[in-house]
Amino acid sequence: MPPLNVCLVSSEAAPFAKTGGLADVSSALARHLGKRGHDVRLVLPLYRRIAQGKWKLDPVPGLQDIPIQLGARRTWFSVSTTELPDSKTRAWFIRCPDLYDREGLYTQDADEHLRFVLLNRAAIELCQWSRWAPDVFHVNDWHASLIPLYLRTVYGWDRMFANTRTVLTIHNIGYQGIVGAEKLADLGFEHAPHLLHQDHLREGKISFLETGLLYADALTAVSETYAKELQTAEFGMGLEGLLRARRDSLVGIVNGVDYDVWDPRHDALIPARYTPKDLKGKRACRDALLAKYKIPAGPRVPVFGIVSRLTAQKGFELVAEAMPVVLQREDVRLVVLGSGEDRYERFFTQLQQSFPNKVAFATGYDESLSHSIEAGADLFLMPSRYEPCGLNQMYSLRYGTVPIVRRTGGLADTVEEWNGRTGEGTGFLFEEFKGDAFLNAVARALGLWRDEKAWAKLVQNGMAQDFSWEKQVLRYEALYARLLGRGA
């Protein structure tokens, strides 16, 4: 298709600022759209950790010290830029020490809403000041969700955006950016309150995300199943009615995987490389992982792995219910990397103390260790309560590490139940969010583990899966083309 101007707006982008998958997806989509010949600008805040980091940021001439009024607050922003690593695509940073020079990416400060009001408005204004008209504004999660309405109101006068279309991607509907209605002027909608959700405005609240869902030209969710789940009371988090009303504008597109980074054939972060045809390196990775924690190995002892934020969303109450039973009854190993809620950190600490020769728990996040667990484990646990997309199950498949997952969101779309009769399938799934259901899936996996030939087939199936961005970016291209009335 003809090259497009695409402005991608996100609160995070790897490797500059990351707390989760949003950062990986934002930068990967920008990079792969750029590889396809599109002119992409990835816009995000210049947080303190970026400003003080290793990046060489070039100030953009003509985009320095631009005044902006945010309600009663007058401030200034400037724009700097640098190339995304391994790419010609550029990231554009909104510099405003007044709002972004803080310890974390996100805060509980009273002006938190203004930090992202500025991101929305500065993304539009940098296009204006540089005379660059986007064909598509692609905005991500609540932090950038005001852009569709801003283009109709605050910036509706500018004909430069007359043909611009907007796409809003929901990465996790659990975060909606809700503020009090008294912030109306801060948001810039004091002259257009009739355009907001009237019932919620009367209740005294405004939701960034809800506003975006009302006005974006197209909506995407990060998996096909999640797009359907969002329209139900169980998963819609109060926005299910709006999403059902806009179902014709909502599509699910599974996130891609960057196989330049996540592939055991050339992964520099693992002890040994391996391929589907030669798995000796995987056994070496397994032995090295257990040796790191002085856990005794064994040639036919399965190793479970977990790399995750330790939150209720990720289903760790099921792990707490089932894994002590498995560890008591079976000769297995478990290596966990993660941090989060105190109750789960305490659980894994106690589990390690109770089974010192079987369990290792590392707190925090360690990029190298996450790769080592993916390569060194035989099975990967993701019993999520809900999972918009998930990336680790796709990493696991490529590393020959069999996923055990709940059938929800992106997990349902990317893992296929093993079928012993046909030899098809890539993992083990369970439906109900119950300990018994999870335990049953673990039992099925351990049963197959004892059949070396069948297990080898299962591993080969998983390693053959292709969830690359090279494939997934085509679906975004097709969506953009459809919105713009252009042929792909």
PyMOL commands that set and color helices and strands:
alter all, ss='L'
color gray80, all
select helices_A, chain A and resi 21-35+48-51+97-100+112-129+142-144+147-150+159-161+181-187+193-195+198-202+208-215+224-229+240-245+247-249+280-292+312-314+316-329+342-354+367-376+392-398+409-414+435-449+452-463+469-484
alter helices_A, ss='H'
color red, helices_A
select strands_A, chain A and resi 5-9+39-45+58-59+66-70+73-83+90-95+136-140+165-170+178-180+205-207+218-221+250-252+303-310+333-340+359-363+379-382+402-406+428-430
alter strands_A, ss='S'
color yellow, strands_A
deselect
rebuild
show_as cartoon
